Amino acid sequence: MKKAALRNIYKEKRNELSTAERNKLDDLLLIQFQKSEIPFIQSLLSFWPIEEHKEPDTHLFTDYLEFRNPELTIAYPRTDFMLDEMIAVTVHPETDFIKNEYNIYEPAEGDVLPADEIDLILVPLLAVDKKGYRVGYGKGFYDKFLPSCKKECLKIGFSYFEPVDEITDKDQFDVPLELCITPHDIYVF
């Protein structure tokens, strides 16, 4: 199935979920994530879930990783929509987040964490296929950013839904995930 069709289908599927259903699914995602064999990491690029898009609660996964390693360097993306670029900005408990013009919370300040120093990235998605390719929101920020990361960087997505068989219109710039966590399974690609 093509990205545009999958984007529409999975936006609608998410919109049909009640808050109670999402809370339960988030708990199941966290349980599966805790079961996965995530190596010890020093640095993480997370993202703030967009409530209007009913994204999985990434704060749960970030907090779990920080619990495992209190010295973890945590960063969040800051995007430049004029240049179509994204950078990783380090955060701490007192960091202020501001909502940009696209309703995405980004750190107001912080140091840039070079892409080649990131050990694990939580990658947003709407749908994923059985080879680890994902459908995002269509801007390509992550597909432009991920190639600059070190080869060993672990890319993980979280989905309320199981993978589709295949995204038929992926291109040479699409970067697959290594793992996708769903409420009932862990997919390794």
Residue frames relative to the residue before (quaternion, step in Angstrom):
aa qw qx qy qz dx dy dz
M 1.0000 0.0000 0.0000 0.0000 0.00 0.00 0.00
K 0.4942 -0.6825 0.4629 0.2752 3.58 -1.09 0.72
K 0.6758 -0.5383 0.3423 0.3692 3.53 -1.23 0.66
A 0.6636 0.5193 -0.3243 0.4298 3.60 0.81 -0.94
A 0.6640 0.4902 -0.3045 0.4755 3.59 0.94 -0.85
L 0.6555 0.5048 -0.3093 0.4689 3.58 0.94 -0.87
R 0.6136 0.5524 -0.3439 0.4473 3.58 0.99 -0.83
N 0.6877 0.4766 -0.2823 0.4693 3.60 0.87 -0.92
I 0.6609 0.5192 -0.3069 0.4466 3.58 0.89 -0.93
Y 0.7496 0.4173 -0.2354 0.4566 3.58 0.77 -1.00
K 0.5503 0.5460 -0.4069 0.4832 3.60 1.18 -0.32
E 0.6690 0.4982 -0.2903 0.4690 3.57 0.94 -0.91
K 0.6431 0.5225 -0.3275 0.4540 3.60 0.94 -0.84
R 0.6510 0.5001 -0.3143 0.4767 3.59 0.99 -0.78
N 0.6562 0.5270 -0.3149 0.4387 3.57 0.95 -0.87
E 0.6424 0.5337 -0.3191 0.4479 3.58 1.15 -0.54
L 0.5819 0.5891 -0.3753 0.4165 3.61 1.23 -0.30
S 0.3792 -0.6980 0.5580 0.2400 3.56 -0.98 0.87
T 0.6636 -0.4786 0.3775 0.4337 3.57 -1.27 0.23
A 0.6475 0.5195 -0.3194 0.4569 3.60 0.95 -0.85
E 0.6456 0.5077 -0.3199 0.4724 3.60 0.97 -0.80
R 0.6603 0.5042 -0.3087 0.4630 3.59 0.92 -0.86
N 0.6317 0.5286 -0.3353 0.4574 3.58 0.97 -0.80
K 0.6558 0.4970 -0.3061 0.4788 3.58 0.96 -0.86
L 0.6644 0.4987 -0.3028 0.4671 3.59 0.93 -0.89
D 0.6209 0.5307 -0.3415 0.4650 3.61 1.04 -0.74
D 0.6397 0.5167 -0.3233 0.4682 3.60 0.99 -0.82
L 0.6652 0.4925 -0.3016 0.4732 3.58 0.97 -0.85
L 0.6139 0.5340 -0.3460 0.4673 3.61 1.05 -0.71
L 0.6573 0.5091 -0.3129 0.4592 3.58 0.93 -0.87
I 0.6299 0.5243 -0.3340 0.4656 3.61 0.97 -0.80
Q 0.6655 0.4878 -0.3041 0.4761 3.60 0.90 -0.89
F 0.6354 0.5324 -0.3245 0.4556 3.58 1.00 -0.86
Q 0.6637 0.5016 -0.3006 0.4663 3.58 0.97 -0.85
K 0.6442 0.5095 -0.3109 0.4782 3.61 1.19 -0.51
S 0.5946 0.5935 -0.3717 0.3949 3.59 1.12 -0.56
E 0.4664 -0.6850 0.4946 0.2621 3.54 -1.19 0.57
I 0.0393 0.8074 -0.5812 0.0933 3.53 0.40 1.29
P 0.3952 -0.7155 0.5141 0.2602 3.61 -0.73 0.96
F 0.6192 -0.4996 0.4345 0.4223 3.55 -1.30 0.24
I 0.0741 -0.8138 0.5764 0.0031 3.57 -0.79 1.01
Q 0.3681 -0.7241 0.5467 0.2034 3.53 -1.28 0.53
S 0.8111 0.1355 -0.0408 0.5675 3.59 1.14 -0.59
L 0.1048 -0.7961 0.5958 -0.0148 3.51 -1.08 0.92
L 0.1427 -0.7152 0.6736 0.1200 3.53 -1.15 0.74
S 0.0783 -0.7901 0.6080 0.0014 3.55 -0.52 1.23
F 0.2015 -0.7485 0.5903 0.2254 3.58 -1.20 -0.44
W 0.4874 -0.6455 0.5072 0.2976 3.53 -1.20 0.63
P 0.3993 -0.7335 0.4833 0.2625 3.63 -0.63 1.01
I 0.3668 -0.7187 0.5504 0.2141 3.56 -0.98 0.88
E 0.4057 -0.7532 0.4667 0.2243 3.55 -0.43 1.24
E 0.6446 0.5370 -0.3275 0.4346 3.60 0.95 -0.83
H 0.6994 0.4373 -0.2553 0.5044 3.59 1.19 -0.53
K 0.3404 -0.7731 0.4659 0.2634 3.55 1.37 -0.05
E 0.1785 0.8052 -0.5354 0.1819 3.54 0.90 1.02
P 0.6108 -0.5275 0.4235 0.4115 3.60 -1.16 0.43
D 0.5269 -0.6555 0.4549 0.2929 3.55 -1.13 0.76
T 0.1998 -0.8269 0.5196 0.0798 3.57 0.04 1.32
H 0.5113 0.6361 -0.4306 0.3855 3.61 1.19 -0.32
L 0.6009 0.5665 -0.3531 0.4397 3.61 1.08 -0.69
F 0.7055 0.4641 -0.2608 0.4678 3.58 0.88 -0.97
T 0.6332 0.5245 -0.3185 0.4716 3.55 1.06 -0.81
D 0.6612 0.5044 -0.3029 0.4654 3.58 0.93 -0.91
Y 0.6301 0.5303 -0.3330 0.4591 3.59 1.00 -0.78
L 0.6743 0.4848 -0.2961 0.4718 3.59 0.90 -0.90
E 0.6493 0.4970 -0.3196 0.4789 3.58 1.03 -0.72
F 0.5964 0.5491 -0.3569 0.4641 3.61 1.09 -0.65
R 0.6603 0.5091 -0.2968 0.4656 3.58 1.00 -0.86
N 0.7942 0.0610 -0.0101 0.6045 3.57 1.10 -0.72
P 0.2494 -0.8100 0.5131 0.1359 3.62 -0.04 1.26
E 0.6628 0.4893 -0.3041 0.4783 3.60 1.22 -0.37
L 0.3441 0.7750 -0.4710 0.2432 3.59 1.29 0.11
T 0.3052 -0.7014 0.6120 0.2008 3.56 -1.02 0.85
I 0.0976 -0.8046 0.5857 0.0062 3.55 -0.66 1.17
A 0.0380 -0.7840 0.6196 -0.0030 3.54 -0.98 0.91
Y 0.1859 -0.7355 0.6396 0.1236 3.51 -1.35 0.44
P 0.5438 -0.6401 0.4247 0.3378 3.58 -1.08 0.58
R 0.0925 -0.7096 0.6908 0.1034 3.48 -1.33 0.53
T 0.1838 -0.8203 0.5383 0.0596 3.56 -0.72 1.08
D 0.1980 -0.7198 0.6523 0.1312 3.48 -1.25 0.64
F 0.2486 -0.8185 0.5040 0.1196 3.55 -0.20 1.30
M 0.5862 0.5585 -0.3811 0.4463 3.60 1.19 -0.34
L 0.7631 0.3398 -0.1794 0.5196 3.58 1.01 -0.85
D 0.3379 -0.7492 0.4883 0.2933 3.60 1.32 -0.20
E 0.5069 0.6277 -0.4295 0.4057 3.56 0.93 0.97
M 0.1686 -0.7580 0.6236 0.0907 3.50 -1.27 0.51
I 0.0821 -0.7662 0.6345 0.0604 3.56 -1.13 0.72
A 0.4079 -0.6675 0.5612 0.2704 3.56 -1.30 0.38
V 0.0950 -0.8020 0.5897 0.0048 3.57 -0.75 1.11
T 0.4149 -0.7249 0.4939 0.2418 3.58 -0.74 1.07
V 0.1552 -0.7813 0.6016 0.0598 3.53 -1.18 0.73
H 0.1409 -0.7364 0.6523 0.1109 3.55 -1.38 0.24
P 0.7392 -0.4423 0.2454 0.4446 3.65 -1.15 0.25
E 0.7212 0.4353 -0.2592 0.4725 3.62 1.07 -0.57
T 0.4076 0.7314 -0.4695 0.2803 3.61 1.24 -0.01
D 0.3108 -0.7144 0.5968 0.1920 3.54 -1.02 0.88
F 0.1858 -0.7476 0.6280 0.1102 3.53 -1.09 0.82
I 0.1380 -0.7798 0.6064 0.0717 3.54 -1.01 0.85
K 0.4285 -0.6879 0.5259 0.2581 3.55 -1.13 0.69
N 0.3078 -0.7583 0.5431 0.1879 3.56 -0.74 1.04
E 0.7484 -0.4191 0.2744 0.4347 3.58 -1.28 0.00
Y 0.6951 0.4270 -0.2727 0.5100 3.61 1.25 -0.24
N 0.5384 -0.6640 0.3647 0.3691 3.59 1.29 0.47
I 0.4756 0.6305 -0.4587 0.4073 3.56 1.12 0.70
Y 0.3416 -0.7304 0.5527 0.2104 3.57 -0.81 0.99
E 0.0102 -0.7888 0.6127 -0.0484 3.53 -0.88 1.07
P 0.5651 -0.5871 0.4327 0.3856 3.61 -1.11 0.54
A 0.4686 -0.6884 0.4836 0.2696 3.56 -0.95 0.95
E 0.7893 -0.0279 0.0371 0.6122 3.56 1.13 -0.66
G 0.3186 0.7262 -0.5728 0.2074 3.52 -1.32 0.22
D 0.5671 -0.5920 0.4545 0.3484 3.51 -1.31 0.28
V 0.4932 -0.6284 0.5084 0.3217 3.54 -1.18 0.56
L 0.2233 -0.7310 0.6310 0.1324 3.55 -0.96 0.94
P 0.3985 -0.7338 0.4865 0.2570 3.62 -0.46 1.13
A 0.5848 -0.6178 0.4037 0.3367 3.56 -0.97 0.90
D 0.7019 0.4752 -0.2839 0.4483 3.59 0.96 -0.77
E 0.6425 0.4843 -0.3377 0.4886 3.59 1.28 0.25
I 0.5382 0.6279 -0.3964 0.3986 3.59 1.29 0.04
D 0.3114 -0.7737 0.5301 0.1528 3.57 -0.85 1.04
L 0.8073 0.0439 0.0241 0.5881 3.61 1.02 -0.78
I 0.0963 -0.7833 0.6133 0.0312 3.55 -1.03 0.87
L 0.2590 -0.7032 0.6410 0.1661 3.54 -1.01 0.92
V 0.1409 -0.8320 0.5363 0.0194 3.55 -0.45 1.26
P 0.3833 -0.7276 0.5109 0.2502 3.62 -0.71 0.98
L 0.0571 0.7915 -0.6065 0.0494 3.54 -1.18 0.62
L 0.3601 -0.6792 0.5897 0.2475 3.50 -1.36 0.32
A 0.7818 -0.0448 0.0594 0.6191 3.56 1.05 -0.80
V 0.1449 -0.7646 0.6226 0.0822 3.54 -1.27 0.46
D 0.3035 -0.7437 0.5542 0.2184 3.58 -1.12 0.54
K 0.7128 -0.4999 0.3098 0.3821 3.55 -1.31 0.19
K 0.6555 0.4556 -0.3236 0.5079 3.59 1.29 0.13
G 0.6160 -0.5920 0.3296 0.4018 3.57 1.29 0.14
Y 0.5055 0.6186 -0.4468 0.4027 3.58 1.24 0.11
R 0.2076 -0.8182 0.5316 0.0699 3.53 -0.95 0.89
V 0.3129 -0.6680 0.6300 0.2428 3.48 -1.39 0.25
G 0.1434 -0.7804 0.6054 0.0623 3.53 -0.73 1.11
Y 0.7414 -0.4024 0.3002 0.4452 3.53 -1.15 -0.63
G 0.6396 -0.6114 0.2911 0.3638 3.56 1.27 0.21
K 0.5850 0.5959 -0.3802 0.3976 3.61 1.21 -0.01
G 0.4017 -0.7690 0.4276 0.2541 3.61 1.21 -0.37
F 0.3236 0.7772 -0.4962 0.2122 3.62 1.21 0.20
Y 0.7086 0.4503 -0.2782 0.4666 3.58 0.82 -0.94
D 0.6488 0.5106 -0.3351 0.4539 3.60 0.95 -0.73
K 0.6433 0.4808 -0.3256 0.4990 3.61 1.18 -0.43
F 0.6929 0.4937 -0.2696 0.4511 3.58 1.06 -0.79
L 0.6595 0.5800 -0.3200 0.3554 3.59 0.83 -0.99
P 0.6452 0.5256 -0.3626 0.4195 3.68 0.88 -0.65
S 0.6512 0.5126 -0.3288 0.4528 3.60 1.16 -0.41
C 0.5418 0.6069 -0.4021 0.4199 3.59 1.28 -0.06
K 0.6018 -0.5573 0.4147 0.3940 3.54 -1.21 0.44
K 0.6674 -0.5429 0.3461 0.3742 3.55 -1.18 0.66
E 0.7047 0.4849 -0.2599 0.4480 3.60 1.01 -0.82
C 0.4447 0.7030 -0.4546 0.3184 3.61 1.24 -0.16
L 0.3074 -0.7630 0.5497 0.1456 3.56 -0.78 1.10
K 0.1433 -0.7908 0.5936 0.0412 3.57 -0.74 1.13
I 0.0164 -0.8201 0.5683 -0.0647 3.57 -0.56 1.25
G 0.1237 -0.7684 0.6240 0.0698 3.53 -1.06 0.84
F 0.2298 -0.7436 0.6124 0.1388 3.54 -1.28 0.46
S 0.0190 0.8069 -0.5881 0.0523 3.56 -0.85 0.98
Y 0.4508 -0.6665 0.5248 0.2778 3.54 -1.05 0.78
F 0.7546 0.3614 -0.1589 0.5241 3.57 1.24 -0.49
E 0.5750 -0.5975 0.4406 0.3439 3.54 -1.21 0.55
P 0.6222 -0.5605 0.3843 0.3886 3.62 -1.17 0.46
V 0.4249 -0.6376 0.5739 0.2891 3.52 -1.29 0.50
D 0.6713 -0.5089 0.3416 0.4167 3.58 -1.19 0.35
E 0.7989 -0.1895 0.1684 0.5454 3.58 0.72 -1.04
I 0.3105 -0.6637 0.6447 0.2176 3.51 -1.22 0.72
T 0.2830 -0.8352 0.4526 0.1321 3.56 -0.34 1.25
D 0.7598 0.3564 -0.2170 0.4986 3.61 1.12 -0.40
K 0.2373 0.7532 -0.5761 0.2112 3.60 0.95 0.78
D 0.2299 -0.7841 0.5612 0.1322 3.55 -1.17 0.52
Q 0.7571 -0.4236 0.2639 0.4215 3.56 -1.32 0.10
F 0.6750 0.5012 -0.2966 0.4530 3.61 1.18 -0.44
D 0.5234 0.6358 -0.4165 0.3851 3.61 1.24 -0.22
V 0.1881 -0.7831 0.5887 0.0689 3.55 -0.89 1.00
P 0.3314 -0.7678 0.5070 0.2088 3.63 -0.60 1.04
L 0.5145 -0.6015 0.5211 0.3194 3.51 -1.35 0.40
E 0.4203 -0.6454 0.5522 0.3192 3.56 -1.32 0.17
L 0.7945 0.0956 -0.0260 0.5992 3.58 1.16 -0.68
C 0.0224 -0.7362 0.6724 0.0738 3.51 -1.27 0.52
I 0.2194 -0.7677 0.5945 0.0949 3.53 -0.83 1.08
T 0.0439 -0.7589 0.6493 0.0224 3.56 -0.94 0.95
P 0.6997 -0.4751 0.3002 0.4412 3.63 -1.16 0.23
H 0.8042 0.3027 -0.1337 0.4938 3.58 1.10 -0.62
D 0.8051 0.1815 -0.0848 0.5583 3.59 1.23 -0.09
I 0.2777 -0.6916 0.6353 0.2023 3.50 -1.42 0.25
Y 0.1523 -0.7947 0.5848 0.0580 3.57 -0.62 1.13
V 0.1324 -0.7702 0.6227 0.0389 3.54 -0.82 1.09
F 0.1537 -0.8148 0.5560 0.0569 3.57 -0.74 1.07
